[in-house]
């Protein structure tokens, strides 16, 4: 994606306007995002500026021109002094005073037809209100949309602050997650009335600026009204596409790729929609050349964008190419050494790769920049976890949650630590809270499955494993967990299907030549996991299908030398350990290195068990030479030596008897 000099300057102007408009409304994160993207645009040359700018000397930058709508412009000019006061109070975190500048509590009670304090119950739920409008209700005040947004947004933030203050200690006996924002009902009722009034007035009103739609969508999300929230958020980005906060709310509402495909045609067709689609796809754990190409196109426009570089690293991370992900994060840290955003993901990667010196450096860096950022606490917690100081790790994950209860990484990683500490009840609660924060977090679903499996509650474990596999259908580890759980439940047929899917998901294969045919055979495959092959063979053996069991046992043994050789590409075949996917992972590939085609696994416990089974099978079918050879190999491997020697003696004895009878 290449932009002309004129398009680049127009994009620069649009981002500058976005920074100013978001800052005016105290949308700090959206303003920061736009400013970072603006800074990543290459500086235009003097020739480009001269060729594209033909402006009078008295020109005022579009970001600072008055509102184009005369009604809104008059209102903004009239209330400028009060607006400046309200914004100063918001900046000083005096949210109630900020809201009271334009919407005093007494006025709100009159406008909404009830005392604001009486509008909600102690739990923050709206009390039943009469269907007839009370005579005391007054019309809404005539204030500008900018000031109205600031006042209502201040009320929402004030409610969130009070909600945090009223909440109990993290994971304490009273921390039930039932405390709600009591201001949501008031703001929701006000905005409902405001939008209803606009519909009645029709075309005689000023056009909406898109920010109040965003605020209403945000409130509806908190009230769990996702369908209506999506409608208002889409309308918001259509009216003002440069507010990244609205795009993020839409992203957080997405749980399936089908939802993304459904909403895409309704979005404005510009670069923001392009950025959103790439980011939402990564959040849904999609991968492939199309997303990578989209990110590369965007990086051609914004070469040093920290946001896009982070997305590129996360794309590698979700694809389980940890080496490439680590390199991308390392380059990003070099470009923006003071940026803490997303470093919790980087610490997960360093943990899995067992890069202790780098993780120690990262923890020290985060602590020196801002030790009270949730991301910093997660990084330090990961470092202590790598040192096996699980109590200290829990302490820092708790600190991260005290700073931000919606910190997804902290909930999930704290669950992992509680598993290490054998506290299954606390682990389950941590994972449940992680799922409440983000239902797309497959690590939390997988962690719940593993914890219930430890408790031998296999029906529960299977349900959670299936949720994780549904979120990551191409991740073999998820299907391996499903298959193992089905095996323990005695459902061997279903277990075989799940484990075959695990093999397909984790291996590159020639689609024109390989298949699990109707008999379940594999024609051509690259390096496969011998543990999975052994499990499939064992289930066929229990089903008394010896031919299939023998085929998979032979395939398991063949993995020592690399199985069927075929060229492997990067990415798939990596194993993500405890920090990347789940607690207690036994992949044993913390270094993150990929086995290349033909390299082989060498002798493992799984291949030795398969060789022993084949030796015993050969004895049953009176193939004593094969049994003798396999048992001799077992003795050379130093695995199950005594049983192998007994087999050798028996096989040689039978061979001697056979030769004597023949003679």
C-alpha positions as CSV (number, residue, x, y, z in Angstrom):
1,X,0.0,0.0,0.0
2,X,1.7,3.2,-1.2
3,X,0.2,6.7,-0.7
4,X,0.9,9.7,-2.9
5,X,2.3,12.8,-1.3
6,X,-1.1,14.5,-1.4
7,X,-2.8,11.5,0.3
8,X,-0.1,11.3,2.9
9,X,-0.6,15.0,3.8
10,X,-4.4,14.5,4.0
11,X,-3.9,11.5,6.3
12,X,-1.6,13.6,8.4
13,X,-4.2,16.3,8.7
14,X,-6.9,13.8,9.6
15,X,-4.8,12.2,12.4
16,X,-3.9,15.7,13.8
17,X,-7.6,16.5,13.9
18,X,-8.2,13.2,15.6
19,X,-5.6,13.9,18.3
20,X,-7.1,17.3,19.0
21,X,-10.7,16.1,19.1
22,X,-10.0,13.1,21.3
23,X,-7.9,15.3,23.6
24,X,-10.7,17.9,23.9
25,X,-13.0,15.1,25.1
26,X,-10.4,13.6,27.5
27,X,-10.2,10.3,25.4
28,X,-6.5,10.0,26.3
29,X,-5.9,6.5,25.0
30,X,-7.5,7.3,21.6
31,X,-5.5,10.5,21.4
32,X,-2.3,8.7,22.2
33,X,-3.0,6.0,19.6
34,X,-3.6,8.6,16.9
35,X,-0.6,10.6,17.9
36,X,1.7,7.5,17.8
37,X,0.4,6.7,14.4
38,X,0.9,10.3,13.3
39,X,4.5,10.2,14.5
40,X,5.1,7.0,12.5
41,X,4.2,8.8,9.2
42,X,7.4,9.8,7.3
43,X,8.2,13.5,7.4
44,X,7.2,15.1,4.1
45,X,9.9,16.7,2.1
46,X,9.9,20.4,1.3
47,X,9.1,19.7,-2.3
48,X,6.0,17.6,-1.4
49,X,4.8,20.4,0.9
50,X,5.3,23.0,-1.8
51,X,3.6,20.9,-4.4
52,X,0.6,20.0,-2.4
53,X,0.0,23.1,-0.2
54,X,-1.5,26.3,-1.7
55,X,-2.7,28.0,1.4
56,X,-3.1,31.7,2.3
57,X,-0.8,33.1,4.9
58,X,-3.7,33.5,7.4
59,X,-4.6,29.8,7.1
60,X,-5.6,28.1,10.4
61,X,-5.0,24.4,10.7
62,X,-8.2,22.4,10.3
63,X,-7.6,20.9,13.8
64,X,-8.2,24.3,15.4
65,X,-10.9,25.7,13.2
66,X,-14.3,26.3,14.9
67,X,-17.1,23.7,14.4
68,X,-18.5,23.7,10.9
69,X,-22.0,23.5,12.2
70,X,-23.1,27.1,13.1
71,X,-25.5,25.9,16.0
72,X,-22.7,23.8,17.6
73,X,-20.1,26.5,17.0
74,X,-22.3,29.1,18.8
75,X,-22.9,26.8,21.7
76,X,-19.2,26.0,22.1
77,X,-18.3,29.7,22.0
78,X,-21.0,30.5,24.6
79,X,-19.8,27.8,27.1
80,X,-16.1,28.1,26.4
81,X,-15.3,29.2,30.0
82,X,-17.3,26.4,31.6
83,X,-15.8,23.9,29.2
84,X,-12.3,24.9,30.1
85,X,-13.2,24.6,33.8
86,X,-14.7,21.1,33.2
87,X,-11.8,19.9,31.3
88,X,-9.3,21.1,33.9
89,X,-11.3,19.3,36.6
90,X,-11.3,16.1,34.5
91,X,-7.5,16.4,34.0
92,X,-7.2,16.7,37.8
93,X,-9.4,13.6,38.2
94,X,-12.2,15.5,39.9
95,X,-14.8,13.7,37.9
96,X,-17.9,14.5,39.9
97,X,-17.1,18.2,39.8
98,X,-16.4,18.0,36.1
99,X,-19.8,16.5,35.4
100,X,-21.6,19.0,37.7
101,X,-20.3,21.9,35.6
102,X,-22.8,21.1,32.9
103,X,-25.1,18.5,34.6
104,X,-25.7,19.3,38.3
105,X,-27.3,16.4,40.2
106,X,-30.4,18.5,40.9
107,X,-30.9,19.2,37.2
108,X,-30.4,15.6,36.3
109,X,-33.1,14.5,38.7
110,X,-35.5,16.9,37.1
111,X,-34.6,15.9,33.6
112,X,-34.9,12.2,34.2
113,X,-38.0,12.4,36.3
114,X,-36.5,10.9,39.5
115,X,-33.8,11.5,42.0
116,X,-30.6,10.3,40.5
117,X,-29.5,8.7,43.8
118,X,-32.8,6.8,43.9
119,X,-32.6,5.6,40.3
120,X,-30.5,2.6,41.2
121,X,-30.4,-0.1,43.8
122,X,-27.5,-0.8,46.1
123,X,-26.1,-3.2,43.5
124,X,-26.3,-0.7,40.8
125,X,-29.3,-2.1,39.0
126,X,-32.0,0.3,37.7
127,X,-35.2,0.4,39.8
128,X,-38.5,-0.1,38.0
129,X,-39.7,3.3,36.7
130,X,-43.3,4.3,35.9
131,X,-44.3,4.0,32.3
132,X,-45.9,7.5,32.4
133,X,-43.6,10.4,32.2
134,X,-43.6,12.4,35.4
135,X,-44.8,16.0,35.1
136,X,-41.6,17.2,36.8
137,X,-39.5,16.0,33.8
138,X,-37.8,18.8,32.0
139,X,-36.3,19.1,28.5
140,X,-32.7,18.4,28.1
141,X,-30.3,21.3,28.5
142,X,-29.0,23.1,25.4
143,X,-25.3,22.5,25.5
144,X,-22.9,21.5,22.8
145,X,-22.2,17.9,22.0
146,X,-18.6,18.3,23.1
147,X,-19.5,19.5,26.6
148,X,-22.3,17.0,26.9
149,X,-19.9,14.1,26.1
150,X,-17.3,15.4,28.6
151,X,-19.9,15.7,31.4
152,X,-21.4,12.2,30.8
153,X,-18.0,10.6,30.3
154,X,-16.9,12.1,33.6
155,X,-19.9,10.5,35.3
156,X,-19.0,7.1,33.8
157,X,-15.4,7.4,34.9
158,X,-16.5,8.5,38.3
159,X,-18.7,5.4,38.6
160,X,-15.8,3.2,37.6
161,X,-13.6,4.8,40.2
162,X,-16.2,4.3,42.9
163,X,-16.7,0.7,41.8
164,X,-13.0,0.0,42.3
165,X,-13.1,1.6,45.7
166,X,-16.1,-0.5,46.7
167,X,-14.6,-3.7,45.4
168,X,-13.2,-6.2,47.9
169,X,-9.6,-7.5,48.0
170,X,-8.6,-9.5,44.9
171,X,-9.7,-13.1,45.3
172,X,-10.9,-12.3,48.8
173,X,-14.0,-14.0,50.4
174,X,-16.3,-11.2,49.3
175,X,-14.7,-10.6,45.9
176,X,-17.7,-12.0,43.9
177,X,-17.4,-9.6,41.0
178,X,-20.9,-8.3,41.6
179,X,-20.1,-4.6,42.2
180,X,-21.3,-2.5,39.3
181,X,-20.9,1.0,38.1
182,X,-23.9,2.8,39.6
183,X,-23.7,5.8,37.2
184,X,-24.4,3.6,34.1
185,X,-28.1,3.7,34.6
186,X,-28.2,7.5,34.8
187,X,-26.0,8.0,31.7
188,X,-27.9,5.4,29.8
189,X,-31.3,7.0,30.6
190,X,-30.0,10.5,29.7
191,X,-28.5,9.3,26.3
192,X,-31.7,7.3,25.5
193,X,-33.7,10.5,26.0
194,X,-31.2,12.5,24.0
195,X,-31.3,10.2,21.0
196,X,-35.1,9.9,21.2
197,X,-35.3,13.7,21.1
198,X,-33.1,13.9,18.1
199,X,-35.3,11.4,16.2
200,X,-38.4,13.5,17.0
201,X,-36.7,16.7,15.8
202,X,-35.6,15.1,12.6
203,X,-33.6,17.3,10.2
204,X,-33.9,20.5,12.3
205,X,-30.9,19.6,14.4
206,X,-27.1,19.7,14.2
207,X,-25.5,16.6,12.8
208,X,-24.1,14.2,15.3
209,X,-20.3,14.1,15.8
210,X,-20.1,10.4,16.6
211,X,-18.7,10.7,20.2
212,X,-22.0,10.4,22.0
213,X,-22.8,7.3,19.9
214,X,-19.5,5.9,21.1
215,X,-20.2,6.7,24.7
216,X,-23.7,5.1,24.5
217,X,-22.2,2.0,22.9
218,X,-19.6,1.8,25.6
219,X,-22.3,2.0,28.3
220,X,-24.4,-0.7,26.5
221,X,-21.4,-3.0,26.4
222,X,-21.0,-2.6,30.2
223,X,-24.8,-3.4,30.5
224,X,-24.3,-6.6,28.4
225,X,-26.5,-5.3,25.6
226,X,-24.1,-6.3,22.9
227,X,-26.4,-6.1,19.9
228,X,-27.5,-2.5,20.6
229,X,-23.9,-1.6,21.5
230,X,-22.7,-2.8,18.1
231,X,-25.3,-0.7,16.3
232,X,-24.3,2.5,18.1
233,X,-20.5,1.8,17.8
234,X,-20.8,1.1,14.1
235,X,-22.7,4.4,13.7
236,X,-20.0,6.1,15.7
237,X,-17.2,5.0,13.4
238,X,-19.2,6.0,10.4
239,X,-19.6,9.5,11.7
240,X,-16.0,9.9,13.0
241,X,-13.7,7.0,12.0
242,X,-10.6,8.3,13.7
243,X,-11.6,7.5,17.3
244,X,-9.7,4.3,17.9
245,X,-11.6,3.7,21.2
246,X,-14.8,2.9,19.2
247,X,-12.9,0.5,17.0
248,X,-11.5,-1.3,20.1
249,X,-15.0,-1.6,21.6
250,X,-16.2,-3.2,18.3
251,X,-13.1,-5.5,18.4
252,X,-13.9,-6.6,22.0
253,X,-17.4,-7.5,20.9
254,X,-16.1,-10.0,18.3
255,X,-16.0,-13.6,19.4
256,X,-16.1,-15.3,16.0
257,X,-14.7,-14.6,12.5
258,X,-18.3,-14.8,11.2
259,X,-19.1,-11.7,13.2
260,X,-16.2,-9.8,11.8
261,X,-17.2,-10.7,8.2
262,X,-20.8,-9.7,9.0
263,X,-19.9,-6.2,10.3
264,X,-17.2,-5.4,7.8
265,X,-19.6,-4.2,5.0
266,X,-21.2,-1.8,7.4
267,X,-17.9,0.0,8.2
268,X,-16.5,3.1,6.4
269,X,-14.1,2.2,3.6
270,X,-10.9,4.0,4.7
271,X,-7.5,3.2,6.2
272,X,-9.0,3.0,9.7
273,X,-11.3,0.1,8.6
274,X,-8.2,-1.6,7.1
275,X,-6.3,-1.3,10.4
276,X,-9.3,-2.5,12.3
277,X,-9.7,-5.6,10.2
278,X,-6.1,-6.6,10.6
279,X,-6.1,-6.0,14.3
280,X,-9.5,-7.8,14.9
281,X,-8.3,-10.8,12.8
282,X,-5.2,-11.1,15.0
283,X,-7.4,-10.8,18.1
284,X,-9.4,-13.7,16.8
285,X,-6.2,-15.8,16.4
286,X,-6.4,-15.8,12.6
287,X,-3.2,-16.3,10.7
288,X,-2.0,-16.6,7.1
289,X,-0.5,-14.6,4.3
290,X,-3.5,-12.3,3.9
291,X,-3.1,-10.8,7.4
292,X,0.7,-10.7,7.1
293,X,0.3,-8.9,3.8
294,X,-2.1,-6.4,5.2
295,X,0.3,-5.6,8.1
296,X,3.2,-5.2,5.7
297,X,1.1,-2.8,3.5
298,X,0.2,-0.7,6.6
299,X,3.8,-0.7,7.7
300,X,4.8,0.7,4.3
301,X,2.6,3.7,5.3
302,X,3.6,3.8,9.0
303,X,7.1,2.3,9.1
304,X,7.8,2.8,12.8
305,X,4.3,2.4,14.2
306,X,4.6,0.7,17.6
307,X,1.0,-0.4,17.3
308,X,1.5,-2.2,14.0
309,X,4.8,-3.6,14.9
310,X,3.2,-5.1,18.1
311,X,0.5,-6.6,16.0
312,X,3.1,-8.2,13.7
313,X,4.8,-9.7,16.7
314,X,1.5,-11.0,18.1
315,X,0.8,-12.6,14.7
316,X,4.0,-14.6,15.0
317,X,3.2,-15.3,18.6
318,X,-0.3,-16.7,17.9
319,X,1.2,-18.7,15.0
320,X,3.6,-20.3,17.6
321,X,6.7,-19.0,15.7
322,X,8.2,-17.8,19.0
323,X,11.7,-17.1,17.6
324,X,10.3,-14.6,15.0
325,X,7.9,-13.1,17.6
326,X,10.8,-12.6,20.0
327,X,12.9,-10.9,17.3
328,X,10.0,-8.6,16.4
329,X,9.5,-7.6,20.1
330,X,13.2,-7.0,20.5
331,X,13.3,-4.7,17.5
332,X,10.2,-2.9,18.8
333,X,11.8,-2.4,22.2
334,X,14.9,-1.0,20.4
335,X,12.7,1.6,18.6
336,X,10.6,2.5,21.6
337,X,12.6,1.6,24.8
338,X,10.2,3.5,27.1
339,X,7.0,1.9,25.8
340,X,5.5,-0.7,28.2
341,X,2.4,-1.5,26.2
342,X,2.2,-5.2,25.3
343,X,5.5,-6.1,27.1
344,X,3.5,-8.7,29.1
345,X,3.2,-10.7,25.9
346,X,6.9,-10.3,25.3
347,X,7.6,-11.6,28.8
348,X,5.4,-14.7,28.0
349,X,7.6,-15.4,25.0
350,X,10.8,-15.0,26.9
351,X,9.4,-17.3,29.6
352,X,8.6,-20.1,27.1
353,X,11.9,-19.8,25.4
354,X,13.6,-19.9,28.8
355,X,15.6,-16.7,28.1
356,X,16.2,-15.8,31.7
357,X,18.7,-13.0,31.2
358,X,16.5,-11.2,28.7
359,X,13.5,-11.6,31.0
360,X,15.5,-10.3,33.9
361,X,16.5,-7.3,31.8
362,X,12.9,-6.7,30.8
363,X,11.7,-6.9,34.4
364,X,14.3,-4.4,35.5
365,X,13.5,-2.0,32.6
366,X,9.8,-2.1,33.3
367,X,10.4,-1.5,37.0
368,X,12.6,1.5,36.3
369,X,10.1,3.1,33.9
370,X,6.9,2.6,35.9
371,X,6.7,-0.2,38.4
372,X,3.0,0.5,39.0
373,X,1.8,-0.3,35.5
374,X,-0.1,-3.6,35.3
375,X,2.1,-4.7,32.4
376,X,5.2,-4.1,34.6
377,X,3.8,-6.2,37.4
378,X,3.0,-9.1,34.9
379,X,6.5,-9.0,33.5
380,X,8.0,-9.1,37.0
381,X,5.6,-11.9,38.0
382,X,6.7,-13.9,35.0
383,X,10.3,-13.5,36.0
384,X,9.7,-14.8,39.5
385,X,7.7,-17.7,38.0
386,X,10.7,-18.6,35.9
387,X,12.7,-18.7,39.1
388,X,10.0,-21.1,40.5
389,X,9.2,-18.4,43.2
390,X,5.5,-19.0,42.7
391,X,4.3,-17.1,45.8
392,X,6.2,-14.0,44.7
393,X,4.7,-14.4,41.2
394,X,1.2,-14.5,42.6
395,X,2.0,-11.4,44.6
396,X,2.9,-9.4,41.5
397,X,-0.1,-10.7,39.5
398,X,-2.3,-9.6,42.3
399,X,-0.7,-6.2,42.3
400,X,-1.4,-6.0,38.5
401,X,-5.1,-6.8,39.2
402,X,-5.3,-4.2,42.0
403,X,-4.2,-1.6,39.4
404,X,-6.5,-3.0,36.7
405,X,-9.0,-5.7,37.3
406,X,-9.5,-6.2,33.6
407,X,-5.8,-7.2,33.1
408,X,-6.4,-10.5,31.2
409,X,-2.8,-11.7,31.4
410,X,-2.7,-11.3,35.2
411,X,-5.8,-13.4,35.7
412,X,-4.6,-16.2,33.4
413,X,-1.0,-16.3,34.7
414,X,-2.2,-16.2,38.3
415,X,-4.3,-19.3,37.5
416,X,-1.1,-21.0,36.2
417,X,0.7,-20.2,39.4
418,X,-2.1,-21.5,41.6
419,X,-1.9,-24.8,39.6
420,X,1.9,-24.9,40.4
421,X,1.0,-24.3,44.0
422,X,-1.6,-27.2,43.9
423,X,-4.4,-24.7,44.8
424,X,-7.0,-25.9,42.3
425,X,-9.9,-23.9,43.8
426,X,-8.0,-20.6,43.4
427,X,-6.8,-21.6,39.9
428,X,-10.3,-22.3,38.7
429,X,-11.5,-19.0,40.1
430,X,-8.7,-17.1,38.4
431,X,-9.4,-18.8,35.0
432,X,-13.1,-18.0,35.4
433,X,-12.4,-14.4,36.0
434,X,-10.1,-14.4,32.9
435,X,-12.9,-15.8,30.8
436,X,-15.2,-13.1,32.2
437,X,-12.8,-10.4,31.0
438,X,-12.3,-11.9,27.6
439,X,-14.2,-15.0,26.4
440,X,-11.7,-15.4,23.5
441,X,-8.8,-16.3,25.8
442,X,-8.2,-19.9,24.9
443,X,-5.4,-20.1,27.5
444,X,-8.0,-19.7,30.3
445,X,-10.4,-22.2,28.8
446,X,-7.5,-24.7,28.4
447,X,-6.4,-24.0,32.0
448,X,-9.9,-24.7,33.3
449,X,-9.8,-28.0,31.3
450,X,-6.4,-29.0,32.8
451,X,-7.5,-28.1,36.3
452,X,-10.6,-30.2,36.2
453,X,-8.7,-33.0,34.6
454,X,-6.3,-32.9,37.7
455,X,-9.5,-33.2,39.8
456,X,-10.5,-36.2,37.6
457,X,-13.7,-34.4,36.6
458,X,-13.3,-35.4,32.9
459,X,-16.8,-34.4,31.7
460,X,-16.1,-30.8,32.8
461,X,-12.6,-30.9,31.5
462,X,-13.8,-32.1,28.1
463,X,-16.3,-29.2,27.8
464,X,-13.5,-26.6,28.5
465,X,-11.1,-28.3,26.2
466,X,-13.6,-28.1,23.4
467,X,-14.1,-24.4,24.1
468,X,-10.3,-23.9,23.7
469,X,-10.2,-26.0,20.5
470,X,-13.1,-24.0,19.1
471,X,-11.1,-20.8,19.5
472,X,-7.9,-22.4,18.1
473,X,-9.1,-25.1,15.7
474,X,-5.7,-25.3,13.9
475,X,-3.8,-25.8,17.2
476,X,-2.9,-29.4,17.6
477,X,-2.3,-29.1,21.3
478,X,-6.0,-28.2,21.9
479,X,-7.2,-31.3,20.0
480,X,-4.6,-33.5,21.8
481,X,-6.1,-32.4,25.1
482,X,-9.6,-33.2,23.8
483,X,-8.5,-36.6,22.6
484,X,-6.7,-37.5,25.8
485,X,-9.7,-36.6,27.8
486,X,-12.0,-38.7,25.6
487,X,-9.6,-41.6,26.0
488,X,-9.8,-41.4,29.8
489,X,-13.6,-41.3,29.5
490,X,-13.5,-44.6,27.5
491,X,-14.7,-42.9,24.3
492,X,-11.9,-44.3,22.1
493,X,-13.6,-43.7,18.7
494,X,-14.1,-40.0,19.4
495,X,-10.7,-39.8,21.0
496,X,-9.0,-41.2,17.8
497,X,-10.8,-38.6,15.7
498,X,-9.6,-35.7,17.9
499,X,-6.0,-37.0,18.0
500,X,-6.0,-37.4,14.2
501,X,-7.1,-33.8,13.9
502,X,-4.2,-32.8,16.3
503,X,-1.8,-34.5,13.9
504,X,-3.3,-32.7,10.9
505,X,-3.2,-29.3,12.7
506,X,0.4,-29.6,13.8
507,X,1.9,-30.9,10.6
508,X,2.5,-29.6,7.2
509,X,1.5,-32.1,4.6
510,X,0.9,-32.4,0.9
511,X,-2.8,-31.9,0.5
512,X,-2.8,-33.7,-2.8
513,X,-1.1,-36.8,-1.5
514,X,-1.9,-37.1,2.1
515,X,-5.1,-38.0,3.9
516,X,-6.7,-39.8,6.7
517,X,-8.7,-42.0,4.5
518,X,-11.8,-43.9,5.5
519,X,-9.5,-46.5,7.2
520,X,-7.6,-43.8,9.0
521,X,-4.3,-44.3,7.3
522,X,-1.7,-41.6,6.7
523,X,-0.1,-41.7,3.2
524,X,2.5,-38.9,3.5
525,X,3.2,-36.8,6.6
526,X,6.1,-34.8,8.0
527,X,7.4,-35.1,11.5
528,X,4.7,-36.0,14.0
529,X,4.4,-36.2,17.7
530,X,5.1,-39.8,18.8
531,X,3.0,-39.4,21.9
532,X,-0.1,-38.7,19.9
533,X,0.7,-41.6,17.5
534,X,1.1,-43.9,20.6
535,X,-2.2,-42.8,22.0
536,X,-4.0,-43.4,18.7
537,X,-2.4,-46.9,18.5
538,X,-3.3,-47.7,22.1
539,X,-7.0,-46.8,21.5
540,X,-7.1,-48.9,18.3
541,X,-5.6,-51.7,20.4
542,X,-8.4,-51.4,23.0
543,X,-10.9,-51.5,20.2
544,X,-9.2,-54.8,19.0
545,X,-8.3,-53.3,15.6
546,X,-4.8,-54.7,15.6
547,X,-4.0,-53.8,12.0
548,X,-4.6,-50.1,12.6
549,X,-2.8,-50.3,16.0
550,X,0.2,-51.9,14.3
551,X,0.3,-49.2,11.6
552,X,0.3,-46.4,14.1
553,X,2.9,-48.1,16.3
554,X,5.2,-48.5,13.3
555,X,4.6,-44.8,12.5
556,X,5.5,-43.9,16.0
557,X,8.8,-45.8,15.9
558,X,9.6,-44.2,12.5
559,X,9.6,-40.7,14.1
560,X,13.0,-41.6,15.7
561,X,14.5,-41.1,12.3
562,X,12.2,-38.3,11.2
563,X,9.3,-40.4,9.9
564,X,8.4,-39.6,6.3
565,X,10.7,-36.8,5.1
566,X,9.1,-33.8,3.6
567,X,10.1,-30.2,3.6
568,X,8.7,-28.2,6.6
569,X,7.9,-24.5,6.6
570,X,8.3,-22.2,9.6
571,X,5.7,-21.7,12.3
572,X,3.8,-24.9,12.8
573,X,5.4,-27.6,14.8
574,X,6.6,-25.4,17.6
575,X,5.4,-26.2,21.1
576,X,4.3,-23.5,23.3
577,X,4.8,-24.3,27.0
578,X,3.2,-23.2,30.2
579,X,3.2,-19.4,29.6
580,X,2.0,-19.5,26.1
581,X,-0.9,-21.9,26.2
582,X,-1.5,-23.5,29.5
583,X,-0.2,-24.4,32.9
584,X,1.8,-27.6,33.5
585,X,2.6,-28.2,29.9
586,X,4.9,-31.1,29.3
587,X,6.0,-30.3,25.8
588,X,9.6,-30.0,26.9
589,X,10.5,-27.7,24.1
590,X,11.1,-24.5,26.1
591,X,13.8,-23.5,23.7
592,X,11.2,-23.1,21.0
593,X,13.4,-24.8,18.4
594,X,11.6,-26.5,15.5
595,X,12.5,-30.0,14.4
596,X,13.3,-30.0,10.7
597,X,12.1,-32.6,8.3
598,X,14.0,-35.8,8.6
599,X,15.7,-34.8,11.8
600,X,13.8,-37.2,14.0
601,X,13.0,-37.3,17.7
602,X,15.5,-39.9,18.6
603,X,14.6,-42.6,21.2
604,X,11.8,-41.4,23.4
605,X,9.6,-43.1,26.0
606,X,6.7,-43.2,23.5
607,X,8.8,-44.8,20.7
608,X,10.2,-47.4,23.1
609,X,6.6,-48.3,24.3
610,X,5.6,-48.6,20.6
611,X,8.6,-50.8,19.9
612,X,7.8,-53.1,22.8
613,X,4.2,-53.4,21.6
614,X,5.4,-54.3,18.1
615,X,7.8,-56.9,19.6
616,X,5.0,-58.5,21.6
617,X,2.7,-58.4,18.5
618,X,5.4,-60.1,16.5
619,X,5.6,-62.9,19.1
620,X,1.8,-63.3,18.9
621,X,1.9,-63.7,15.1
622,X,5.0,-66.0,15.4
623,X,7.3,-63.6,13.6
624,X,10.2,-64.4,16.0
625,X,12.9,-62.8,13.9
626,X,11.2,-59.4,14.0
627,X,10.5,-59.8,17.7
628,X,14.1,-60.6,18.4
629,X,15.3,-57.6,16.3
630,X,12.9,-55.2,18.1
631,X,13.8,-56.5,21.5
632,X,17.5,-56.2,20.8
633,X,17.0,-52.6,19.7
634,X,15.2,-52.0,23.1
635,X,18.2,-53.3,24.9
636,X,20.5,-51.0,22.9
637,X,18.3,-48.1,23.7
638,X,18.5,-48.9,27.4
639,X,14.7,-48.7,27.8
640,X,12.7,-51.6,29.5
641,X,15.9,-53.7,29.3
642,X,14.7,-56.6,31.6
643,X,11.5,-57.1,29.7
644,X,13.3,-56.8,26.4
645,X,15.9,-59.5,27.5
646,X,13.1,-61.8,28.5
647,X,11.5,-61.3,25.0
648,X,14.9,-62.1,23.4
649,X,15.2,-65.3,25.3
650,X,11.7,-66.4,24.5
651,X,12.1,-65.4,20.8
652,X,15.4,-67.3,20.4
653,X,13.9,-70.3,22.2
654,X,10.9,-70.4,19.8
655,X,13.3,-69.9,16.8
656,X,15.4,-72.9,17.9
657,X,12.3,-75.0,18.4
658,X,11.0,-74.1,15.0
659,X,14.4,-74.9,13.3
660,X,14.5,-78.3,15.2
661,X,11.0,-79.2,14.0
662,X,11.8,-78.3,10.5
663,X,15.0,-80.4,10.5
